[in-house]
Amino acid sequence: MTMLRAMPVLQVRDVVVSAAFYERLGFFHHGFWGDPPGFCIVQRDGISIALDGGDTPVPTNQWWAVYVYVEDVAQLHAEFSALELRNLTEIRRGNPYGCDDFDVIDPDGHRIAFGQDMQPGASPGLASASAEEKEDAE
């Protein structure tokens, strides 16, 4: 059995406000569920993030809520810089995990990282497991 993809689910205070923020980042959505809106899935390329509204306090992660691997971190950073986002970090280069990356903080305080694998095949989280590694895991 093959796993196909994952979709992080972020708890948010206002689904419509959060969807509008992600739309600024180039994501789109097909609409909202509920009345008033309580759920939405935003997508950009092969990335999906679910936005779940609720009555409970929004939890924040220890650090990253979502880490998105991209082809060109500098190009995406320039695109986001043009948006004049309040919570956009500079690109961190030479990280020990092999990725250059930057963060955006959404309206609910979720830190979303966008990173480029600078050592393709060697960095954790992006390389697919070899047949030997899969057998060892079983």
Backbone as CSV, one residue per row, in Angstrom:
resi,resn,N_x,N_y,N_z,CA_x,CA_y,CA_z,C_x,C_y,C_z
1,MET,0.841,-1.167,0.000,0.000,0.000,0.000,0.892,1.238,0.000
2,THR,0.613,2.169,-0.896,1.408,3.376,-1.037,0.661,4.569,-0.465
3,MET,1.340,5.353,0.350,0.760,6.609,0.820,0.953,7.643,-0.278
4,LEU,-0.050,8.474,-0.510,-0.015,9.387,-1.644,0.378,10.811,-1.295
5,ARG,-0.141,11.360,-0.200,0.178,12.739,0.164,-0.315,13.003,1.575
6,ALA,0.089,14.127,2.115,-0.373,14.553,3.434,-0.936,15.963,3.317
7,MET,-1.885,16.279,4.180,-2.454,17.620,4.218,-2.484,18.076,5.666
8,PRO,-1.629,19.048,6.022,-1.704,19.570,7.384,-3.036,20.293,7.591
9,VAL,-3.551,20.208,8.804,-4.796,20.875,9.172,-4.451,21.897,10.248
10,LEU,-4.691,23.177,9.935,-4.399,24.248,10.872,-5.697,24.754,11.477
11,GLN,-5.745,24.817,12.782,-6.898,25.403,13.448,-6.756,26.916,13.369
12,VAL,-7.837,27.595,12.963,-7.803,29.041,12.786,-9.011,29.685,13.458
13,ARG,-8.897,30.968,13.763,-10.013,31.697,14.378,-11.099,32.024,13.362
14,ASP,-10.703,32.438,12.155,-11.648,32.870,11.134,-11.203,32.281,9.793
15,VAL,-11.944,31.308,9.307,-11.569,30.601,8.084,-11.487,31.554,6.887
16,VAL,-12.411,32.486,6.786,-12.431,33.411,5.645,-11.202,34.319,5.669
17,VAL,-10.856,34.854,6.833,-9.666,35.711,6.961,-8.402,34.909,6.632
18,SER,-8.308,33.688,7.152,-7.133,32.856,6.890,-7.023,32.488,5.415
19,ALA,-8.142,32.141,4.784,-8.129,31.809,3.354,-7.652,33.001,2.538
20,ALA,-8.077,34.208,2.901,-7.650,35.409,2.184,-6.134,35.613,2.309
21,PHE,-5.571,35.315,3.493,-4.126,35.425,3.675,-3.404,34.455,2.741
22,TYR,-3.842,33.202,2.710,-3.184,32.212,1.859,-3.392,32.526,0.379
23,GLU,-4.505,33.149,0.030,-4.701,33.585,-1.356,-3.650,34.624,-1.743
24,ARG,-3.274,35.495,-0.824,-2.197,36.460,-1.096,-0.895,35.743,-1.413
25,LEU,-0.703,34.558,-0.827,0.516,33.776,-1.065,0.417,32.926,-2.326
26,GLY,-0.658,33.079,-3.088,-0.790,32.348,-4.344,-1.572,31.055,-4.251
27,PHE,-2.163,30.776,-3.093,-3.003,29.588,-2.942,-4.409,29.926,-3.453
28,PHE,-5.188,28.913,-3.785,-6.580,29.109,-4.161,-7.430,28.124,-3.371
29,HIS,-8.729,28.316,-3.381,-9.624,27.364,-2.726,-10.881,27.207,-3.568
30,HIS,-11.611,26.132,-3.303,-12.828,25.823,-4.051,-14.077,26.244,-3.302
31,GLY,-13.929,26.909,-2.189,-15.083,27.342,-1.419,-14.931,26.972,0.044
32,PHE,-15.990,27.218,0.771,-15.996,27.004,2.219,-17.067,25.990,2.577
33,TRP,-16.831,25.280,3.668,-17.829,24.367,4.204,-18.429,25.007,5.450
34,GLY,-19.714,24.877,5.587,-20.411,25.346,6.778,-21.002,26.739,6.617
35,ASP,-21.936,27.031,7.502,-22.572,28.347,7.528,-22.755,28.744,8.984
36,PRO,-21.926,29.601,9.543,-20.872,30.350,8.863,-19.707,29.432,8.478
37,PRO,-18.831,29.891,7.563,-17.730,29.045,7.099,-16.874,28.531,8.251
38,GLY,-16.668,27.216,8.259,-15.880,26.606,9.321,-14.725,25.764,8.825
39,PHE,-14.622,25.597,7.491,-13.565,24.738,6.949,-13.290,25.144,5.514
40,CYS,-12.017,25.065,5.124,-11.606,25.409,3.767,-10.278,24.713,3.491
41,ILE,-10.068,24.313,2.261,-8.781,23.757,1.846,-8.179,24.708,0.828
42,VAL,-6.959,25.184,1.110,-6.238,26.042,0.172,-5.170,25.197,-0.514
43,GLN,-4.915,25.520,-1.783,-3.965,24.738,-2.568,-3.096,25.644,-3.428
44,ARG,-1.860,25.227,-3.592,-0.952,25.843,-4.561,-0.053,24.737,-5.067
45,ASP,-0.045,24.561,-6.371,0.687,23.459,-6.994,0.263,22.162,-6.306
46,GLY,1.179,21.352,-5.806,0.830,20.093,-5.169,0.628,20.177,-3.667
47,ILE,0.547,21.389,-3.126,0.451,21.585,-1.677,-0.984,21.921,-1.291
48,SER,-1.510,21.209,-0.310,-2.840,21.494,0.247,-2.701,21.729,1.742
49,ILE,-3.400,22.743,2.234,-3.449,23.032,3.664,-4.917,23.230,4.026
50,ALA,-5.389,22.519,5.033,-6.762,22.679,5.487,-6.807,23.726,6.586
51,LEU,-7.837,24.558,6.534,-8.061,25.594,7.543,-9.346,25.237,8.267
52,ASP,-9.239,24.991,9.561,-10.363,24.501,10.356,-10.710,25.512,11.439
53,GLY,-11.881,26.124,11.318,-12.331,27.091,12.316,-12.986,26.383,13.482
54,GLY,-12.881,26.950,14.641,-13.481,26.317,15.805,-13.645,27.280,16.947
55,ASP,-14.273,26.785,17.994,-14.534,27.607,19.174,-13.438,27.499,20.223
56,THR,-12.453,26.657,19.991,-11.393,26.478,20.978,-10.213,27.384,20.639
57,PRO,-9.355,27.692,21.604,-8.189,28.533,21.324,-7.305,27.886,20.253
58,VAL,-6.702,28.731,19.424,-5.830,28.242,18.358,-4.491,27.839,18.960
59,PRO,-4.108,26.567,18.810,-2.794,26.154,19.327,-1.694,26.619,18.375
60,THR,-0.541,26.911,18.927,0.610,27.213,18.080,1.636,26.112,18.266
61,ASN,2.364,25.858,17.215,3.378,24.814,17.256,4.618,25.311,17.974
62,GLN,5.451,24.362,18.351,6.724,24.707,18.963,7.526,25.585,18.013
63,TRP,7.486,25.279,16.730,8.168,26.089,15.728,7.352,26.088,14.459
64,TRP,7.622,25.189,13.503,6.901,25.174,12.234,5.609,24.376,12.340
65,ALA,4.546,24.919,11.767,3.296,24.175,11.639,3.301,23.391,10.327
66,VAL,3.932,23.963,9.303,4.018,23.343,7.980,5.381,23.688,7.395
67,TYR,6.012,22.708,6.741,7.259,22.945,6.006,6.990,22.564,4.561
68,VAL,7.108,23.525,3.644,6.823,23.307,2.231,8.139,23.321,1.464
69,TYR,8.428,22.241,0.749,9.618,22.190,-0.091,9.316,22.852,-1.429
70,VAL,10.227,23.721,-1.883,10.037,24.460,-3.128,11.258,24.280,-4.029
71,GLU,11.078,24.579,-5.311,12.180,24.451,-6.267,13.175,25.595,-6.166
72,ASP,12.697,26.812,-5.930,13.574,27.980,-5.933,13.189,28.900,-4.781
73,VAL,13.877,28.760,-3.666,13.535,29.511,-2.457,13.741,31.015,-2.652
74,ALA,14.767,31.409,-3.401,15.025,32.834,-3.616,13.912,33.472,-4.451
75,GLN,13.454,32.767,-5.467,12.382,33.293,-6.312,11.084,33.446,-5.513
76,LEU,10.749,32.433,-4.692,9.526,32.521,-3.898,9.647,33.629,-2.845
77,HIS,10.821,33.762,-2.243,11.026,34.820,-1.253,10.838,36.195,-1.904
78,ALA,11.348,36.373,-3.119,11.167,37.640,-3.829,9.681,37.886,-4.116
79,GLU,8.957,36.841,-4.512,7.519,36.968,-4.753,6.795,37.417,-3.492
80,PHE,7.104,36.785,-2.362,6.450,37.127,-1.103,6.897,38.503,-0.595
81,SER,8.158,38.872,-0.841,8.648,40.187,-0.417,7.865,41.299,-1.100
82,ALA,7.492,41.086,-2.345,6.725,42.088,-3.087,5.340,42.301,-2.477
83,LEU,4.870,41.343,-1.689,3.562,41.456,-1.044,3.619,42.300,0.230
84,GLU,4.826,42.641,0.666,5.029,43.425,1.887,4.342,42.783,3.094
85,LEU,4.592,41.479,3.256,4.038,40.746,4.395,4.702,41.211,5.680
86,ARG,3.922,41.342,6.731,4.469,41.792,8.023,5.424,40.767,8.631
87,ASN,5.115,39.509,8.509,5.878,38.468,9.206,6.594,37.541,8.233
88,LEU,7.491,38.100,7.434,8.301,37.354,6.481,9.747,37.440,6.940
89,THR,10.387,36.299,7.155,11.788,36.310,7.580,12.708,36.343,6.365
90,GLU,13.957,36.643,6.615,14.974,36.542,5.568,15.267,35.061,5.313
91,ILE,15.899,34.767,4.200,16.282,33.382,3.892,17.429,32.976,4.812
92,ARG,17.275,31.823,5.456,18.352,31.233,6.263,19.110,30.266,5.342
93,ARG,20.391,30.459,5.217,21.193,29.623,4.313,22.156,28.751,5.103
94,GLY,22.489,27.596,4.520,23.484,26.716,5.131,23.013,26.013,6.376
95,ASN,21.728,25.728,6.473,21.206,25.021,7.647,21.759,23.598,7.711
96,PRO,21.961,23.054,8.899,22.543,21.718,9.026,21.664,20.613,8.424
97,TYR,20.391,20.883,8.194,19.496,19.882,7.603,19.464,19.980,6.077
98,GLY,20.333,20.821,5.490,20.520,20.817,4.049,19.571,21.678,3.242
99,CYS,18.728,22.464,3.897,17.775,23.315,3.180,18.032,24.782,3.479
100,ASP,17.854,25.613,2.462,17.775,27.057,2.661,16.291,27.373,2.757
101,ASP,15.891,28.179,3.756,14.463,28.388,3.947,14.153,29.739,4.580
102,PHE,12.866,30.070,4.567,12.365,31.267,5.225,10.978,30.954,5.756
103,ASP,10.483,31.833,6.618,9.180,31.618,7.244,8.232,32.765,6.953
104,VAL,6.952,32.419,6.989,5.853,33.369,6.977,4.988,32.993,8.178
105,ILE,4.471,33.988,8.883,3.562,33.703,10.007,2.170,34.152,9.593
106,ASP,1.214,33.224,9.674,-0.147,33.526,9.228,-0.913,34.302,10.309
107,PRO,-2.146,34.738,10.027,-2.887,35.564,10.987,-3.138,34.900,12.342
108,ASP,-3.034,33.576,12.409,-3.262,32.868,13.669,-1.973,32.495,14.385
109,GLY,-0.838,32.934,13.862,0.439,32.661,14.508,1.115,31.380,14.056
110,HIS,0.549,30.691,13.063,1.188,29.482,12.542,2.386,29.879,11.683
111,ARG,3.544,29.290,11.990,4.773,29.556,11.241,4.857,28.547,10.102
112,ILE,4.839,29.071,8.866,4.903,28.236,7.671,6.274,28.458,7.039
113,ALA,7.045,27.378,6.878,8.376,27.467,6.278,8.312,27.059,4.816
114,PHE,9.123,27.729,4.011,9.285,27.395,2.601,10.769,27.168,2.394
115,GLY,11.151,25.951,1.984,12.566,25.628,1.900,12.941,24.893,0.642
116,GLN,14.177,25.096,0.233,14.736,24.420,-0.935,15.786,23.443,-0.465
117,ASP,15.688,22.210,-0.927,16.666,21.172,-0.609,17.942,21.478,-1.382
118,MET,18.999,21.837,-0.688,20.256,22.209,-1.322,21.171,21.008,-1.534
119,GLN,20.769,19.848,-1.007,21.527,18.610,-1.180,20.550,17.521,-1.618
120,PRO,19.999,17.633,-2.836,18.956,16.689,-3.252,19.341,15.232,-3.001
121,GLY,18.409,14.507,-2.419,18.625,13.096,-2.129,19.276,12.839,-0.793
122,ALA,19.907,13.856,-0.189,20.616,13.642,1.068,19.898,14.257,2.263
123,SER,19.003,15.189,2.001,18.345,15.896,3.095,17.161,15.112,3.636
124,PRO,16.920,15.203,4.942,15.780,14.486,5.516,14.459,15.104,5.069
125,GLY,13.457,14.250,4.943,12.124,14.736,4.660,11.773,14.832,3.195
126,LEU,12.752,14.746,2.299,12.458,14.910,0.885,12.860,13.692,0.065
127,ALA,13.949,13.043,0.452,14.399,11.884,-0.311,13.456,10.712,-0.078
128,SER,13.200,9.958,-1.134,12.367,8.770,-0.955,13.251,7.633,-0.449
129,ALA,12.667,6.764,0.330,13.418,5.660,0.918,13.775,4.636,-0.154
130,SER,14.985,4.098,-0.067,15.390,3.039,-0.988,14.700,1.747,-0.591
131,ALA,14.751,0.764,-1.457,14.142,-0.535,-1.167,14.748,-1.140,0.094
132,GLU,16.075,-0.973,0.280,16.733,-1.510,1.473,16.221,-0.819,2.733
133,GLU,16.068,0.506,2.683,15.567,1.242,3.846,14.152,0.831,4.173
134,LYS,13.340,0.595,3.154,11.957,0.170,3.379,11.922,-1.186,4.039
135,GLU,12.792,-2.101,3.587,12.852,-3.442,4.181,13.311,-3.361,5.626
136,ASP,14.321,-2.494,5.917,14.809,-2.339,7.285,13.736,-1.823,8.219
137,ALA,12.838,-0.985,7.691,11.777,-0.393,8.514,10.679,-1.403,8.852
138,GLU,10.566,-2.451,8.059,9.492,-3.433,8.282,9.811,-4.446,9.336
